[in-house]
Amino acid sequence: MDKLLVTFNKIECARTKAASLRSIVIMATSYPKIVMNNLLNQPLPYQLVICDCLGALSTDESVVLIFFDHFKKLFKCTTPYAEKHSDTNITSLQPLQVICALNEICKNVQLQSLVKQQFPDVFCRLIIILASYTEVEMPAKDIQCLKPTNLCLKAAKQILTCCGYDEVSKVLPYSGVTELKDVLDIIPKLTKEMCVVASDILPSFVSSLAQFSRSECIPWRSCATKFLASLLEYYIDISLVLAENIIEILLGCQSDSSCMVRQIAFYGLGVALEKLHWDITSRYCDGIVDAFLRTLEYYNGKEELQVVLELTAAVRIKPLFEQESGDLRAASFYFLGDLADSSLRGKNADVFKEHIYGDFVPLLLHLVDENEGVVQGCKYALQRIAPILNSPNISKTIQKNISTNNVNFTELTSEFVAILGEELQELLPVLLQACASYWKTECILIKAHALLLARIIIQATNEESFNEIPMVTLSHRLLNLCEDCDPYVRAQAIKTVSSFFLK
């Protein structure tokens, strides 16, 4: 094989070279592992003749499948570091060779269908291994110019392009990833785009991530946990089973030896309570709150303890906003108002404020609740929340609109959202996604007003915030609502769809 490669390197005639490459493909059909291993073991950076051979092998799908199997097995059993000298890790050469080969093979766009089938496992491993390649050195001086993270990023972008996920590929940089934090910062953006253009592969992607959440390598566990937490945040149409699987994995991370992994998992559990439907959160609410309470041992002093208890209570009552019992809904809103009042008196308002932002949508929507007690509870909560926001304009708007017996929903929400657009523009895409969760409710009145509120939010967004909105997912759900059995809901859905185009 080595003699063949030397001979190929001397051929200048394009036709002769093409015929010679075909002979490599024919040889690979009979001895695929031998040919593939021989090519992969060539020194880095790969010479042009090696790249040509890998490109030729990419035309045979059976050989490509063998390569992908080799890729997955390698990153399942091979450690990312060959050895360790003081504080510097030395990378293993074999994984880098496979990553470079993957980049060459995925240049063949004819493989799109096959690569998409392998994408969840392969791409998951690429990003996970990227995390372990931060702050490392190459194993030989003659290849010091090659950066492992750059090779990994290049291959990741190439496989995304091969699958047709160009928008996701744009999220990944070509270089500049030098710390684990850089990888963790990329993951939410990556997940957000994947939820839009590649939602069909996400269940398989979660299965691949699950095995790395139990890895012995802390960077691998950190990345896997970050992906799972981000999926709960951005995957709007997540299925019940998939959400439960992710929550169970995150709950299992609470016993992790790494503080970073636990912290990321806590964030994901908080997102679960805030964004997922009551059917899901009701099953895990006790377990999640218990996990939060177990962290109290890290706090010293009464003030810190009070903050945690107030936030824990606020998180725990949120699912009660959607209970069938009107009395229970009303009581939960009154309790939220009392918690806000308590945090203000205890000078913990700044900490509590971050949680309040997530309650804006239910507070506004339940002002049209069919139960008068719930409406009064929302008014009570809004009056006590207003001082925490440190916004005279919001306080004035709330006081003016809820002092009357019959609240004008459109007037209140229009003024309220307009002020948020001026003072907290970055919050509007988050509120819009919170509205979308109410499009599934069985209450016609709440569903219709959630569509109205969404339209008001869209109109208040600037260009930068508008680009943060997951248009494809929301538009699909709005089009389904245009066929709702209730005419009022259909009308609101049509108006909301049109607001996307009038923006």
Contacts in CASP RR format, 6 or more apart in sequence:
PFRMAT RR
TARGET T0000
AUTHOR 0000-0000-0000
METHOD contacts of the structure
MODEL  1
MDKLLVTFNKIECARTKAASLRSIVIMATSYPKIVMNNLLNQPLPYQLVI
CDCLGALSTDESVVLIFFDHFKKLFKCTTPYAEKHSDTNITSLQPLQVIC
ALNEICKNVQLQSLVKQQFPDVFCRLIIILASYTEVEMPAKDIQCLKPTN
LCLKAAKQILTCCGYDEVSKVLPYSGVTELKDVLDIIPKLTKEMCVVASD
ILPSFVSSLAQFSRSECIPWRSCATKFLASLLEYYIDISLVLAENIIEIL
LGCQSDSSCMVRQIAFYGLGVALEKLHWDITSRYCDGIVDAFLRTLEYYN
GKEELQVVLELTAAVRIKPLFEQESGDLRAASFYFLGDLADSSLRGKNAD
VFKEHIYGDFVPLLLHLVDENEGVVQGCKYALQRIAPILNSPNISKTIQK
NISTNNVNFTELTSEFVAILGEELQELLPVLLQACASYWKTECILIKAHA
LLLARIIIQATNEESFNEIPMVTLSHRLLNLCEDCDPYVRAQAIKTVSSF
FLK
1 34 0 8 1.000
1 35 0 8 1.000
1 38 0 8 1.000
2 38 0 8 1.000
4 20 0 8 1.000
4 23 0 8 1.000
4 24 0 8 1.000
5 42 0 8 1.000
5 49 0 8 1.000
5 50 0 8 1.000
5 53 0 8 1.000
7 20 0 8 1.000
8 17 0 8 1.000
8 20 0 8 1.000
8 21 0 8 1.000
8 49 0 8 1.000
8 52 0 8 1.000
8 53 0 8 1.000
9 47 0 8 1.000
9 49 0 8 1.000
11 17 0 8 1.000
11 20 0 8 1.000
17 52 0 8 1.000
21 52 0 8 1.000
21 53 0 8 1.000
21 56 0 8 1.000
22 56 0 8 1.000
24 35 0 8 1.000
24 53 0 8 1.000
24 56 0 8 1.000
24 57 0 8 1.000
25 56 0 8 1.000
25 57 0 8 1.000
25 59 0 8 1.000
25 60 0 8 1.000
25 63 0 8 1.000
27 35 0 8 1.000
28 35 0 8 1.000
28 36 0 8 1.000
28 57 0 8 1.000
28 60 0 8 1.000
28 63 0 8 1.000
29 60 0 8 1.000
29 62 0 8 1.000
29 63 0 8 1.000
32 62 0 8 1.000
32 63 0 8 1.000
32 66 0 8 1.000
33 66 0 8 1.000
33 70 0 8 1.000
35 57 0 8 1.000
35 63 0 8 1.000
36 57 0 8 1.000
36 63 0 8 1.000
36 66 0 8 1.000
36 67 0 8 1.000
36 70 0 8 1.000
39 50 0 8 1.000
39 53 0 8 1.000
39 54 0 8 1.000
39 57 0 8 1.000
39 101 0 8 1.000
40 94 0 8 1.000
40 97 0 8 1.000
40 98 0 8 1.000
40 101 0 8 1.000
41 97 0 8 1.000
42 50 0 8 1.000
42 97 0 8 1.000
43 143 0 8 1.000
44 93 0 8 1.000
44 96 0 8 1.000
44 97 0 8 1.000
44 100 0 8 1.000
44 143 0 8 1.000
44 146 0 8 1.000
45 100 0 8 1.000
45 143 0 8 1.000
45 146 0 8 1.000
46 54 0 8 1.000
46 100 0 8 1.000
46 101 0 8 1.000
46 104 0 8 1.000
51 104 0 8 1.000
54 101 0 8 1.000
54 104 0 8 1.000
54 105 0 8 1.000
55 104 0 8 1.000
55 105 0 8 1.000
55 107 0 8 1.000
55 108 0 8 1.000
57 63 0 8 1.000
57 64 0 8 1.000
57 67 0 8 1.000
57 105 0 8 1.000
58 64 0 8 1.000
58 104 0 8 1.000
58 105 0 8 1.000
58 106 0 8 1.000
58 107 0 8 1.000
58 108 0 8 1.000
58 111 0 8 1.000
59 108 0 8 1.000
59 110 0 8 1.000
61 111 0 8 1.000
61 114 0 8 1.000
64 105 0 8 1.000
64 111 0 8 1.000
64 114 0 8 1.000
65 114 0 8 1.000
67 101 0 8 1.000
67 102 0 8 1.000
67 105 0 8 1.000
68 118 0 8 1.000
68 121 0 8 1.000
68 122 0 8 1.000
70 98 0 8 1.000
71 98 0 8 1.000
71 102 0 8 1.000
71 122 0 8 1.000
71 125 0 8 1.000
72 121 0 8 1.000
72 122 0 8 1.000
72 125 0 8 1.000
74 94 0 8 1.000
74 95 0 8 1.000
74 98 0 8 1.000
75 95 0 8 1.000
75 125 0 8 1.000
75 128 0 8 1.000
75 129 0 8 1.000
76 211 0 8 1.000
78 92 0 8 1.000
78 94 0 8 1.000
78 95 0 8 1.000
79 92 0 8 1.000
79 217 0 8 1.000
80 89 0 8 1.000
80 91 0 8 1.000
80 92 0 8 1.000
80 95 0 8 1.000
80 129 0 8 1.000
80 132 0 8 1.000
80 133 0 8 1.000
80 136 0 8 1.000
80 217 0 8 1.000
81 89 0 8 1.000
81 90 0 8 1.000
81 91 0 8 1.000
81 92 0 8 1.000
81 132 0 8 1.000
81 136 0 8 1.000
82 90 0 8 1.000
82 91 0 8 1.000
82 92 0 8 1.000
82 93 0 8 1.000
82 139 0 8 1.000
83 90 0 8 1.000
84 90 0 8 1.000
88 135 0 8 1.000
88 136 0 8 1.000
88 137 0 8 1.000
89 135 0 8 1.000
89 136 0 8 1.000
89 137 0 8 1.000
90 136 0 8 1.000
90 137 0 8 1.000
90 138 0 8 1.000
90 139 0 8 1.000
91 133 0 8 1.000
91 136 0 8 1.000
91 137 0 8 1.000
91 138 0 8 1.000
91 139 0 8 1.000
91 148 0 8 1.000
92 139 0 8 1.000
93 139 0 8 1.000
93 140 0 8 1.000
95 129 0 8 1.000
96 138 0 8 1.000
96 146 0 8 1.000
96 148 0 8 1.000
96 151 0 8 1.000
99 126 0 8 1.000
99 129 0 8 1.000
99 151 0 8 1.000
99 152 0 8 1.000
99 155 0 8 1.000
100 151 0 8 1.000
100 155 0 8 1.000
102 122 0 8 1.000
102 126 0 8 1.000
102 155 0 8 1.000
102 158 0 8 1.000
102 159 0 8 1.000
103 151 0 8 1.000
103 154 0 8 1.000
103 155 0 8 1.000
103 158 0 8 1.000
105 111 0 8 1.000
106 115 0 8 1.000
106 155 0 8 1.000
106 158 0 8 1.000
106 159 0 8 1.000
106 161 0 8 1.000
106 162 0 8 1.000
107 158 0 8 1.000
107 162 0 8 1.000
108 162 0 8 1.000
109 161 0 8 1.000
109 162 0 8 1.000
111 162 0 8 1.000
112 162 0 8 1.000
112 163 0 8 1.000
112 164 0 8 1.000
115 122 0 8 1.000
115 159 0 8 1.000
115 162 0 8 1.000
115 163 0 8 1.000
116 163 0 8 1.000
116 201 0 8 1.000
119 159 0 8 1.000
119 163 0 8 1.000
119 198 0 8 1.000
119 201 0 8 1.000
120 201 0 8 1.000
120 204 0 8 1.000
120 205 0 8 1.000
120 207 0 8 1.000
120 208 0 8 1.000
121 204 0 8 1.000
121 208 0 8 1.000
122 159 0 8 1.000
123 156 0 8 1.000
123 159 0 8 1.000
123 160 0 8 1.000
123 205 0 8 1.000
124 205 0 8 1.000
124 208 0 8 1.000
124 209 0 8 1.000
124 212 0 8 1.000
124 227 0 8 1.000
125 208 0 8 1.000
126 152 0 8 1.000
126 155 0 8 1.000
126 156 0 8 1.000
126 159 0 8 1.000
127 156 0 8 1.000
127 183 0 8 1.000
127 187 0 8 1.000
127 190 0 8 1.000
127 223 0 8 1.000
127 227 0 8 1.000
128 212 0 8 1.000
128 219 0 8 1.000
128 220 0 8 1.000
128 223 0 8 1.000
128 224 0 8 1.000
129 152 0 8 1.000
130 149 0 8 1.000
130 152 0 8 1.000
130 153 0 8 1.000
130 156 0 8 1.000
130 177 0 8 1.000
130 183 0 8 1.000
130 223 0 8 1.000
131 180 0 8 1.000
131 183 0 8 1.000
131 184 0 8 1.000
131 219 0 8 1.000
131 220 0 8 1.000
131 222 0 8 1.000
131 223 0 8 1.000
132 217 0 8 1.000
132 219 0 8 1.000
132 220 0 8 1.000
133 148 0 8 1.000
133 149 0 8 1.000
133 152 0 8 1.000
134 149 0 8 1.000
134 177 0 8 1.000
134 178 0 8 1.000
134 179 0 8 1.000
134 180 0 8 1.000
134 182 0 8 1.000
134 183 0 8 1.000
134 219 0 8 1.000
135 178 0 8 1.000
135 179 0 8 1.000
136 148 0 8 1.000
137 144 0 8 1.000
138 144 0 8 1.000
138 146 0 8 1.000
138 148 0 8 1.000
147 175 0 8 1.000
149 175 0 8 1.000
149 176 0 8 1.000
149 177 0 8 1.000
149 178 0 8 1.000
150 174 0 8 1.000
150 175 0 8 1.000
150 176 0 8 1.000
150 177 0 8 1.000
153 172 0 8 1.000
153 173 0 8 1.000
153 174 0 8 1.000
153 175 0 8 1.000
153 177 0 8 1.000
154 174 0 8 1.000
156 172 0 8 1.000
157 169 0 8 1.000
157 172 0 8 1.000
157 174 0 8 1.000
160 166 0 8 1.000
160 168 0 8 1.000
160 169 0 8 1.000
160 172 0 8 1.000
161 169 0 8 1.000
163 198 0 8 1.000
165 193 0 8 1.000
165 194 0 8 1.000
165 197 0 8 1.000
165 198 0 8 1.000
167 193 0 8 1.000
167 196 0 8 1.000
167 197 0 8 1.000
168 190 0 8 1.000
168 193 0 8 1.000
168 194 0 8 1.000
168 197 0 8 1.000
168 198 0 8 1.000
170 193 0 8 1.000
171 186 0 8 1.000
171 189 0 8 1.000
171 190 0 8 1.000
171 193 0 8 1.000
172 186 0 8 1.000
172 190 0 8 1.000
173 186 0 8 1.000
176 182 0 8 1.000
177 183 0 8 1.000
177 186 0 8 1.000
180 219 0 8 1.000
180 222 0 8 1.000
183 219 0 8 1.000
183 223 0 8 1.000
184 222 0 8 1.000
184 223 0 8 1.000
184 226 0 8 1.000
184 264 0 8 1.000
187 223 0 8 1.000
187 226 0 8 1.000
187 227 0 8 1.000
187 230 0 8 1.000
188 226 0 8 1.000
188 230 0 8 1.000
188 233 0 8 1.000
188 234 0 8 1.000
190 230 0 8 1.000
191 227 0 8 1.000
191 230 0 8 1.000
191 231 0 8 1.000
191 233 0 8 1.000
191 234 0 8 1.000
191 235 0 8 1.000
192 230 0 8 1.000
192 234 0 8 1.000
192 470 0 8 1.000
194 202 0 8 1.000
194 205 0 8 1.000
195 202 0 8 1.000
195 231 0 8 1.000
195 234 0 8 1.000
195 235 0 8 1.000
195 236 0 8 1.000
195 470 0 8 1.000
195 473 0 8 1.000
196 470 0 8 1.000
196 471 0 8 1.000
196 472 0 8 1.000
196 473 0 8 1.000
197 472 0 8 1.000
199 235 0 8 1.000
199 237 0 8 1.000
199 473 0 8 1.000
202 231 0 8 1.000
202 235 0 8 1.000
202 238 0 8 1.000
202 242 0 8 1.000
203 239 0 8 1.000
203 242 0 8 1.000
205 227 0 8 1.000
206 228 0 8 1.000
206 231 0 8 1.000
206 242 0 8 1.000
206 245 0 8 1.000
206 246 0 8 1.000
209 224 0 8 1.000
209 227 0 8 1.000
209 228 0 8 1.000
210 224 0 8 1.000
210 245 0 8 1.000
210 249 0 8 1.000
212 220 0 8 1.000
212 221 0 8 1.000
212 223 0 8 1.000
212 224 0 8 1.000
213 221 0 8 1.000
213 224 0 8 1.000
213 225 0 8 1.000
213 228 0 8 1.000
213 249 0 8 1.000
213 253 0 8 1.000
214 221 0 8 1.000
215 221 0 8 1.000
215 224 0 8 1.000
218 258 0 8 1.000
218 260 0 8 1.000
218 261 0 8 1.000
221 253 0 8 1.000
221 256 0 8 1.000
221 258 0 8 1.000
221 261 0 8 1.000
222 258 0 8 1.000
222 260 0 8 1.000
222 261 0 8 1.000
222 264 0 8 1.000
225 249 0 8 1.000
225 250 0 8 1.000
225 253 0 8 1.000
225 261 0 8 1.000
225 264 0 8 1.000
225 265 0 8 1.000
226 264 0 8 1.000
228 246 0 8 1.000
228 249 0 8 1.000
228 250 0 8 1.000
228 268 0 8 1.000
229 250 0 8 1.000
229 264 0 8 1.000
229 265 0 8 1.000
229 267 0 8 1.000
229 268 0 8 1.000
229 271 0 8 1.000
231 238 0 8 1.000
231 246 0 8 1.000
232 238 0 8 1.000
232 243 0 8 1.000
232 246 0 8 1.000
232 247 0 8 1.000
232 268 0 8 1.000
232 271 0 8 1.000
232 272 0 8 1.000
232 275 0 8 1.000
232 276 0 8 1.000
233 268 0 8 1.000
233 271 0 8 1.000
233 275 0 8 1.000
234 470 0 8 1.000
235 242 0 8 1.000
236 433 0 8 1.000
236 436 0 8 1.000
236 437 0 8 1.000
236 470 0 8 1.000
236 473 0 8 1.000
236 474 0 8 1.000
236 477 0 8 1.000
237 473 0 8 1.000
237 477 0 8 1.000
238 276 0 8 1.000
240 279 0 8 1.000
240 280 0 8 1.000
243 272 0 8 1.000
243 276 0 8 1.000
243 280 0 8 1.000
244 280 0 8 1.000
244 283 0 8 1.000
244 284 0 8 1.000
246 272 0 8 1.000
247 269 0 8 1.000
247 272 0 8 1.000
247 280 0 8 1.000
247 284 0 8 1.000
247 288 0 8 1.000
250 265 0 8 1.000
250 268 0 8 1.000
250 269 0 8 1.000
250 272 0 8 1.000
251 265 0 8 1.000
251 269 0 8 1.000
251 284 0 8 1.000
251 287 0 8 1.000
251 288 0 8 1.000
251 291 0 8 1.000
252 265 0 8 1.000
253 261 0 8 1.000
253 262 0 8 1.000
253 264 0 8 1.000
253 265 0 8 1.000
254 262 0 8 1.000
254 265 0 8 1.000
254 266 0 8 1.000
254 291 0 8 1.000
254 294 0 8 1.000
256 262 0 8 1.000
256 265 0 8 1.000
266 291 0 8 1.000
266 292 0 8 1.000
266 295 0 8 1.000
269 288 0 8 1.000
269 291 0 8 1.000
269 292 0 8 1.000
270 288 0 8 1.000
270 315 0 8 1.000
272 280 0 8 1.000
272 281 0 8 1.000
272 284 0 8 1.000
272 288 0 8 1.000
273 281 0 8 1.000
273 285 0 8 1.000
273 288 0 8 1.000
273 315 0 8 1.000
273 318 0 8 1.000
273 319 0 8 1.000
274 315 0 8 1.000
274 318 0 8 1.000
274 358 0 8 1.000
275 433 0 8 1.000
275 434 0 8 1.000
275 437 0 8 1.000
277 437 0 8 1.000
277 440 0 8 1.000
278 319 0 8 1.000
278 322 0 8 1.000
278 323 0 8 1.000
281 288 0 8 1.000
281 319 0 8 1.000
282 319 0 8 1.000
285 316 0 8 1.000
285 319 0 8 1.000
288 315 0 8 1.000
289 312 0 8 1.000
289 315 0 8 1.000
289 316 0 8 1.000
292 308 0 8 1.000
292 312 0 8 1.000
292 315 0 8 1.000
293 312 0 8 1.000
295 308 0 8 1.000
296 305 0 8 1.000
296 308 0 8 1.000
299 305 0 8 1.000
299 308 0 8 1.000
303 346 0 8 1.000
303 348 0 8 1.000
306 346 0 8 1.000
306 348 0 8 1.000
307 343 0 8 1.000
307 348 0 8 1.000
307 351 0 8 1.000
307 352 0 8 1.000
310 339 0 8 1.000
310 342 0 8 1.000
310 343 0 8 1.000
310 348 0 8 1.000
310 352 0 8 1.000
311 351 0 8 1.000
311 352 0 8 1.000
311 355 0 8 1.000
313 335 0 8 1.000
313 339 0 8 1.000
314 336 0 8 1.000
314 339 0 8 1.000
314 352 0 8 1.000
314 355 0 8 1.000
314 359 0 8 1.000
315 355 0 8 1.000
317 332 0 8 1.000
317 335 0 8 1.000
317 336 0 8 1.000
318 332 0 8 1.000
318 359 0 8 1.000
318 362 0 8 1.000
320 328 0 8 1.000
320 329 0 8 1.000
320 331 0 8 1.000
320 332 0 8 1.000
321 329 0 8 1.000
321 332 0 8 1.000
321 333 0 8 1.000
321 362 0 8 1.000
321 366 0 8 1.000
322 329 0 8 1.000
322 362 0 8 1.000
322 441 0 8 1.000
323 329 0 8 1.000
323 332 0 8 1.000
326 369 0 8 1.000
326 371 0 8 1.000
326 373 0 8 1.000
326 374 0 8 1.000
327 373 0 8 1.000
329 366 0 8 1.000
329 369 0 8 1.000
329 371 0 8 1.000
329 374 0 8 1.000
330 371 0 8 1.000
330 373 0 8 1.000
330 374 0 8 1.000
330 376 0 8 1.000
330 377 0 8 1.000
333 363 0 8 1.000
333 366 0 8 1.000
333 374 0 8 1.000
333 377 0 8 1.000
333 378 0 8 1.000
333 380 0 8 1.000
333 381 0 8 1.000
334 377 0 8 1.000
334 380 0 8 1.000
334 381 0 8 1.000
336 359 0 8 1.000
336 363 0 8 1.000
336 381 0 8 1.000
336 385 0 8 1.000
337 380 0 8 1.000
337 381 0 8 1.000
337 384 0 8 1.000
337 385 0 8 1.000
338 384 0 8 1.000
339 352 0 8 1.000
340 352 0 8 1.000
340 356 0 8 1.000
340 381 0 8 1.000
340 384 0 8 1.000
340 385 0 8 1.000
340 388 0 8 1.000
341 384 0 8 1.000
343 349 0 8 1.000
343 351 0 8 1.000
343 352 0 8 1.000
343 388 0 8 1.000
344 384 0 8 1.000
344 387 0 8 1.000
344 388 0 8 1.000
349 387 0 8 1.000
349 388 0 8 1.000
352 388 0 8 1.000
353 388 0 8 1.000
353 389 0 8 1.000
356 385 0 8 1.000
356 388 0 8 1.000
356 389 0 8 1.000
357 424 0 8 1.000
357 427 0 8 1.000
357 430 0 8 1.000
358 430 0 8 1.000
358 431 0 8 1.000
358 434 0 8 1.000
359 381 0 8 1.000
359 385 0 8 1.000
360 431 0 8 1.000
360 434 0 8 1.000
361 431 0 8 1.000
361 434 0 8 1.000
361 435 0 8 1.000
361 438 0 8 1.000
361 450 0 8 1.000
361 453 0 8 1.000
362 434 0 8 1.000
363 378 0 8 1.000
363 381 0 8 1.000
363 382 0 8 1.000
363 385 0 8 1.000
364 378 0 8 1.000
364 409 0 8 1.000
364 412 0 8 1.000
364 413 0 8 1.000
364 416 0 8 1.000
364 453 0 8 1.000
365 438 0 8 1.000
365 446 0 8 1.000
365 449 0 8 1.000
365 450 0 8 1.000
365 453 0 8 1.000
366 374 0 8 1.000
366 375 0 8 1.000
366 378 0 8 1.000
366 446 0 8 1.000
367 375 0 8 1.000
367 378 0 8 1.000
367 379 0 8 1.000
367 402 0 8 1.000
367 407 0 8 1.000
367 409 0 8 1.000
367 412 0 8 1.000
368 375 0 8 1.000
368 407 0 8 1.000
368 409 0 8 1.000
368 445 0 8 1.000
368 446 0 8 1.000
368 449 0 8 1.000
369 375 0 8 1.000
369 378 0 8 1.000
369 445 0 8 1.000
369 446 0 8 1.000
370 443 0 8 1.000
370 445 0 8 1.000
375 407 0 8 1.000
379 402 0 8 1.000
379 407 0 8 1.000
382 398 0 8 1.000
382 402 0 8 1.000
383 398 0 8 1.000
383 399 0 8 1.000
383 402 0 8 1.000
386 394 0 8 1.000
386 395 0 8 1.000
386 398 0 8 1.000
386 399 0 8 1.000
387 395 0 8 1.000
389 395 0 8 1.000
391 419 0 8 1.000
391 423 0 8 1.000
393 419 0 8 1.000
393 423 0 8 1.000
394 416 0 8 1.000
394 419 0 8 1.000
394 420 0 8 1.000
394 423 0 8 1.000
397 412 0 8 1.000
397 415 0 8 1.000
397 416 0 8 1.000
397 419 0 8 1.000
398 412 0 8 1.000
398 416 0 8 1.000
401 407 0 8 1.000
401 408 0 8 1.000
401 411 0 8 1.000
401 412 0 8 1.000
401 415 0 8 1.000
402 412 0 8 1.000
409 449 0 8 1.000
409 452 0 8 1.000
410 452 0 8 1.000
410 456 0 8 1.000
413 452 0 8 1.000
413 453 0 8 1.000
413 456 0 8 1.000
414 456 0 8 1.000
417 428 0 8 1.000
417 431 0 8 1.000
417 453 0 8 1.000
417 456 0 8 1.000
417 457 0 8 1.000
417 460 0 8 1.000
418 460 0 8 1.000
420 427 0 8 1.000
420 428 0 8 1.000
420 431 0 8 1.000
420 460 0 8 1.000
421 427 0 8 1.000
421 428 0 8 1.000
421 460 0 8 1.000
421 461 0 8 1.000
421 462 0 8 1.000
425 461 0 8 1.000
425 462 0 8 1.000
425 464 0 8 1.000
425 465 0 8 1.000
426 465 0 8 1.000
428 457 0 8 1.000
428 460 0 8 1.000
428 461 0 8 1.000
428 465 0 8 1.000
429 461 0 8 1.000
429 465 0 8 1.000
429 468 0 8 1.000
429 469 0 8 1.000
431 457 0 8 1.000
432 454 0 8 1.000
432 457 0 8 1.000
432 458 0 8 1.000
432 461 0 8 1.000
432 469 0 8 1.000
432 474 0 8 1.000
433 470 0 8 1.000
435 450 0 8 1.000
435 451 0 8 1.000
435 453 0 8 1.000
435 454 0 8 1.000
435 457 0 8 1.000
436 450 0 8 1.000
436 454 0 8 1.000
436 474 0 8 1.000
436 477 0 8 1.000
438 446 0 8 1.000
438 447 0 8 1.000
438 450 0 8 1.000
439 447 0 8 1.000
439 450 0 8 1.000
439 451 0 8 1.000
439 477 0 8 1.000
439 478 0 8 1.000
439 481 0 8 1.000
440 447 0 8 1.000
441 447 0 8 1.000
441 450 0 8 1.000
444 486 0 8 1.000
444 488 0 8 1.000
444 489 0 8 1.000
447 481 0 8 1.000
447 484 0 8 1.000
447 486 0 8 1.000
447 489 0 8 1.000
448 486 0 8 1.000
448 488 0 8 1.000
448 489 0 8 1.000
448 492 0 8 1.000
449 492 0 8 1.000
451 478 0 8 1.000
451 481 0 8 1.000
451 489 0 8 1.000
451 492 0 8 1.000
451 493 0 8 1.000
451 495 0 8 1.000
451 496 0 8 1.000
452 492 0 8 1.000
452 495 0 8 1.000
452 496 0 8 1.000
454 496 0 8 1.000
455 492 0 8 1.000
455 495 0 8 1.000
455 496 0 8 1.000
455 499 0 8 1.000
458 466 0 8 1.000
458 469 0 8 1.000
458 496 0 8 1.000
458 499 0 8 1.000
458 500 0 8 1.000
458 503 0 8 1.000
459 499 0 8 1.000
459 503 0 8 1.000
461 469 0 8 1.000
461 503 0 8 1.000
466 503 0 8 1.000
471 500 0 8 1.000
475 497 0 8 1.000
475 500 0 8 1.000
478 493 0 8 1.000
478 496 0 8 1.000
478 497 0 8 1.000
479 493 0 8 1.000
479 497 0 8 1.000
481 489 0 8 1.000
481 490 0 8 1.000
481 493 0 8 1.000
482 490 0 8 1.000
482 493 0 8 1.000
482 494 0 8 1.000
482 497 0 8 1.000
483 490 0 8 1.000
484 490 0 8 1.000
484 493 0 8 1.000
END
